[in-house]
Amino acid sequence: MRPADRLFRIIQILRRKRRPTTAQEIASELETSLRTVYRDIAQLTAERVPIRGEAGIGYVLEGGFDMPPLMLTPDEIEAAMLGAQWVMSRADAELSRAASDLIAKIGVVIPEHLRPLLMEPALTPLTSHKGPGDAIDMARVRAAIRTQGKIALVYRDEKQAETRRLIWPIGVSYWDAVRLIVAWCEMRKGFRHFRTDRVVTAEFLELRYPTARARLRAQWKKEMEIEGERGDYARKLSRPSAAPTPMSGLME
């Protein structure tokens, strides 16, 4: 790895960490020696990159540091392409267009020698099955998630029974066959997952739910870990012909 590339990678490693990162962790990821990492850190500090810390404790990149946002490596371009391709084949029309626009923007700013990675990607996501379409405006769902807006649903379960729900959407979970709206349900007084193809009607309300979305997501993740649901959902929802069944009351 060229020294300039290694310096850039060190900055990227520190950027994505929320805690102090030791020189040993950096050396392991870059497959280089501790002595090289210490020398590179000293060079970055001399060039006024705001790295704080010391050997044996760890290093952090202080806030306010800016660098060109699209100085991408080949691996980063391929990762972006793989994700964008998956979104274009699986998401709703608006999100699919956004993924296509993202690729176009990356193509404009990256160096000429890296553009073949966009034009002829080596990585392709599996697209063997396309599940049922969304019966709700997913662009408005995403907007409601960002603004913490409540949604009033008429929802049909797998037995064709319809119920009215007032939900606090906190995320959308994309699976191979179906998509789920992750939300706090006021009727059930708990987190539920609503398949987007089973929504009968949806009203996007001006009402905002009171609890911070980040806090709700943290609580939801904890409950999912406790219940051990992630593996069960993945196995069931990955089967296109399977109708997911309620798991510990979390699946609607």
VENNOR-V235915 format. One record per backbone hydrogen bond with DSSP energy under -1.0 kcal/mol. NH is the residue of the N-H (numbers start at 1). CO is the residue of the C=O. Records with the same first field share a line. If there is no record, write none. Layout:
NH = CO + CO
//
This chain:
6 = 2
7 = 3
8 = 4
9 = 5
10 = 6
11 = 7
12 = 8
13 = 9
14 = 10
15 = 11
16 = 12
21 = 59
26 = 22
27 = 23
28 = 24
29 = 25
30 = 26
31 = 27
32 = 27
37 = 33
38 = 34
39 = 35
40 = 36
41 = 37
42 = 38
43 = 39
44 = 40
45 = 41
46 = 42
47 = 43
48 = 45
49 = 44
51 = 49
52 = 60
54 = 58
57 = 54
58 = 54
59 = 21
60 = 52
62 = 50
71 = 68
72 = 70
77 = 73
78 = 74
79 = 75
80 = 76
81 = 77
82 = 78
83 = 79
84 = 80
85 = 81
86 = 82
87 = 83
88 = 84
89 = 85
90 = 86
91 = 87
96 = 92
97 = 93
98 = 94
99 = 95
100 = 96
101 = 97
102 = 98
103 = 99
104 = 100
105 = 101
106 = 102
107 = 103
108 = 104
109 = 105
110 = 106
114 = 111
115 = 112
117 = 114
118 = 115
119 = 115
120 = 116
135 = 196
141 = 137
142 = 138
143 = 139
144 = 140
145 = 141
146 = 142
147 = 143
149 = 144
150 = 207
151 = 167
152 = 203
153 = 165
154 = 201
155 = 163
156 = 198
157 = 161
160 = 157
163 = 155
165 = 153
167 = 151
168 = 184
170 = 182
171 = 182
173 = 180
175 = 178
180 = 173
181 = 194
182 = 171
183 = 192
184 = 168
185 = 190
186 = 166
189 = 185
190 = 185
192 = 183
193 = 250
194 = 181
196 = 179
198 = 195
200 = 154
201 = 154
203 = 152
205 = 150
209 = 148
216 = 212
217 = 213
218 = 214
219 = 215
220 = 216
221 = 217
222 = 218
223 = 219
224 = 220
225 = 221
226 = 222
227 = 223
228 = 224
229 = 224
233 = 229
234 = 230
235 = 231
236 = 232
237 = 233
238 = 234
239 = 236
242 = 239
250 = 247
252 = 193
//
